[in-house]
Amino acid sequence: MGDRPDVKDNVKIGNFNLAGIPKAKAGVPQIKVTFSVDENSILTVSAKDEKTGGGGSLKIKNIQDSLFEEERIRMMKDALRFQEQDEKIRQARDSRNALEKYCVKIKKILEDIQLVKFITKEDQTAIEKIAKEGAEWVKTNSNAPDAAVFQQKRNEINASYLPIRNKIYEAAGISLSVGKDDEDLD
């Protein structure tokens, strides 16, 4: 419970495990998560895999009573005091997640049925390398404190990837604006 972006700065009020969800590549499982609070202040959190139906839920009663008033006040003051720092953490985390997702998306061009016949073996190897090195960089630098670090890496990845991707798209007869990366094409 709390408003801070890092789990360590909040209070744990419960946990649950999601069962029945098979291992899959990032972005493949479609998990629907719902949060609801009833009139008695009982929080219900549930998650369900849309494909398999597997999931779990958790009910937490007396959320208000789980903290002393002094602790709640301290947490609210901390949230205000660290607001700027927390925003930087959120921005860095969002940039990291976007870069990680982008690296996964880069590799998916190799699975595109309409494009696969236009991808040379050399381009395939280059795309695999770009995606792998990008994902490894994200893992190694996942705690970088600044969003600009992740944007810089994305720019470096684009410098290698976009010319290859654009060549493939051109061969396939797909037109796009110069410089647009795959996130712009969604």
C-alpha positions as CSV (number, residue, x, y, z in Angstrom):
1,M,0.0,0.0,0.0
2,G,1.3,3.4,-0.9
3,D,2.0,5.8,-3.7
4,R,5.7,5.3,-4.3
5,P,7.0,3.7,-7.6
6,D,9.3,1.3,-5.8
7,V,7.8,-1.7,-3.9
8,K,10.4,-1.2,-1.2
9,D,8.9,2.2,-0.3
10,N,5.4,0.8,0.1
11,V,3.7,-1.5,2.6
12,K,3.0,-5.1,1.6
13,I,-0.7,-5.9,2.2
14,G,-0.8,-9.4,0.5
15,N,0.4,-11.5,-2.3
16,F,-0.9,-14.3,-4.6
17,N,0.5,-16.6,-7.2
18,L,-0.9,-17.0,-10.7
19,A,-1.4,-20.6,-11.5
20,G,-2.2,-22.3,-14.8
21,I,-0.3,-19.8,-17.0
22,P,2.2,-21.6,-19.2
23,K,5.6,-20.1,-19.9
24,A,5.6,-17.9,-23.0
25,K,7.5,-15.2,-24.8
26,A,7.1,-11.7,-23.5
27,G,3.9,-10.1,-24.6
28,V,2.2,-13.4,-25.6
29,P,0.1,-14.1,-22.5
30,Q,-2.9,-11.8,-22.2
31,I,-3.5,-11.3,-18.5
32,K,-6.5,-9.4,-17.4
33,V,-6.0,-7.9,-13.9
34,T,-8.9,-6.3,-12.0
35,F,-8.9,-4.4,-8.7
36,S,-12.1,-3.6,-6.8
37,V,-12.9,-2.2,-3.4
38,D,-16.3,-3.0,-1.9
39,E,-18.4,-0.9,0.5
40,N,-16.7,-2.6,3.4
41,S,-13.2,-1.6,2.2
42,I,-12.3,-5.1,1.1
43,L,-9.9,-5.0,-1.8
44,T,-10.1,-7.8,-4.3
45,V,-7.3,-8.3,-6.8
46,S,-7.7,-11.0,-9.5
47,A,-5.8,-11.9,-12.6
48,K,-6.8,-14.3,-15.3
49,D,-5.0,-15.6,-18.5
50,E,-7.5,-14.9,-21.3
51,K,-6.3,-18.0,-23.2
52,T,-6.0,-20.7,-20.5
53,G,-8.4,-19.3,-17.9
54,G,-5.6,-19.8,-15.3
55,G,-5.1,-17.2,-12.7
56,G,-5.7,-16.3,-9.1
57,S,-7.2,-13.8,-6.7
58,L,-6.7,-12.3,-3.4
59,K,-9.0,-10.5,-0.9
60,I,-7.6,-8.1,1.6
61,K,-9.8,-7.0,4.5
62,N,-9.4,-4.0,6.7
63,I,-6.9,-2.1,4.6
64,Q,-7.4,1.0,6.6
65,D,-6.6,-0.9,9.9
66,S,-3.4,-2.4,8.6
67,L,-1.4,0.8,9.2
68,F,-1.2,3.0,12.2
69,E,-2.3,6.6,11.7
70,E,1.3,7.8,12.2
71,E,2.6,5.4,9.6
72,R,0.0,6.6,7.1
73,I,0.9,10.2,7.7
74,R,4.6,9.4,7.3
75,M,3.9,7.6,4.0
76,M,1.9,10.5,2.6
77,K,4.7,13.0,3.6
78,D,7.3,10.7,2.0
79,A,5.3,10.6,-1.2
80,L,5.2,14.4,-1.3
81,R,8.9,14.8,-0.3
82,F,10.1,12.3,-2.9
83,Q,7.7,13.3,-5.6
84,E,10.3,14.6,-8.0
85,Q,12.7,11.6,-7.4
86,D,9.8,9.2,-7.8
87,E,8.8,10.7,-11.1
88,K,12.3,10.2,-12.4
89,I,12.1,6.6,-11.3
90,R,8.8,6.2,-13.1
91,Q,10.2,7.7,-16.3
92,A,13.3,5.6,-16.2
93,R,11.2,2.4,-15.6
94,D,8.8,3.3,-18.4
95,S,11.7,4.0,-20.8
96,R,13.3,0.7,-19.8
97,N,10.1,-1.2,-20.3
98,A,9.5,0.5,-23.7
99,L,13.1,-0.4,-24.8
100,E,12.7,-4.0,-23.7
101,K,9.4,-4.3,-25.6
102,Y,11.0,-2.7,-28.6
103,C,13.8,-5.3,-28.6
104,V,11.2,-8.1,-28.6
105,K,9.3,-6.3,-31.4
106,I,12.4,-6.0,-33.5
107,K,12.8,-9.8,-33.5
108,K,9.2,-10.3,-34.5
109,I,9.9,-8.9,-38.0
110,L,11.5,-12.3,-38.6
111,E,8.1,-14.0,-37.9
112,D,6.1,-11.8,-40.2
113,I,4.7,-14.0,-42.9
114,Q,4.4,-11.1,-45.4
115,L,8.0,-10.0,-44.9
116,V,10.0,-13.2,-44.3
117,K,10.6,-13.8,-48.0
118,F,12.2,-10.4,-48.3
119,I,14.7,-11.0,-45.4
120,T,18.1,-12.1,-46.5
121,K,20.1,-14.5,-44.3
122,E,22.5,-11.6,-43.6
123,D,19.7,-9.3,-42.5
124,Q,18.2,-12.1,-40.4
125,T,21.5,-12.6,-38.5
126,A,21.9,-8.8,-38.0
127,I,18.3,-8.4,-36.7
128,E,18.8,-11.3,-34.3
129,K,22.0,-9.8,-33.1
130,I,20.5,-6.3,-32.6
131,A,17.5,-7.7,-30.7
132,K,19.7,-10.0,-28.5
133,E,22.3,-7.4,-27.7
134,G,19.5,-4.8,-27.0
135,A,17.7,-7.2,-24.6
136,E,21.0,-8.1,-22.9
137,W,21.9,-4.4,-22.5
138,V,18.4,-3.7,-20.9
139,K,19.0,-6.6,-18.4
140,T,22.5,-5.3,-17.5
141,N,21.4,-1.7,-17.2
142,S,17.9,-2.2,-15.9
143,N,18.5,-0.1,-12.8
144,A,19.8,3.0,-14.7
145,P,18.3,6.0,-12.9
146,D,17.7,8.1,-16.0
147,A,15.2,7.7,-18.8
148,A,17.7,9.4,-21.2
149,V,20.0,6.4,-20.9
150,F,17.4,4.1,-22.3
151,Q,16.5,6.6,-25.1
152,Q,20.1,6.9,-26.0
153,K,20.4,3.1,-26.3
154,R,17.2,3.1,-28.4
155,N,18.7,5.6,-30.7
156,E,21.8,3.4,-31.1
157,I,19.7,0.4,-31.8
158,N,17.7,2.3,-34.4
159,A,20.9,3.4,-36.1
160,S,21.6,-0.3,-36.8
161,Y,18.1,-1.6,-37.2
162,L,16.1,0.9,-39.1
163,P,18.2,0.8,-42.3
164,I,17.7,-3.0,-42.4
165,R,14.0,-2.8,-41.6
166,N,13.5,0.0,-44.2
167,K,15.3,-2.1,-46.9
168,I,13.0,-5.1,-46.1
169,Y,9.9,-2.9,-46.2
170,E,11.0,-1.3,-49.5
171,A,11.6,-4.8,-51.0
172,A,8.1,-5.7,-49.8
173,G,6.6,-2.6,-51.3
174,I,5.7,-1.1,-47.9
175,S,6.1,2.7,-47.7
176,L,6.9,4.5,-44.5
177,S,8.3,7.8,-43.4
178,V,12.1,7.9,-43.1
179,G,13.3,7.6,-39.5
180,K,10.1,6.2,-38.0
181,D,10.8,3.3,-35.7
182,D,8.4,0.3,-35.2
183,E,6.7,2.0,-32.2
184,D,5.5,4.7,-34.6
185,L,3.9,2.0,-36.8
186,D,1.5,0.6,-34.2
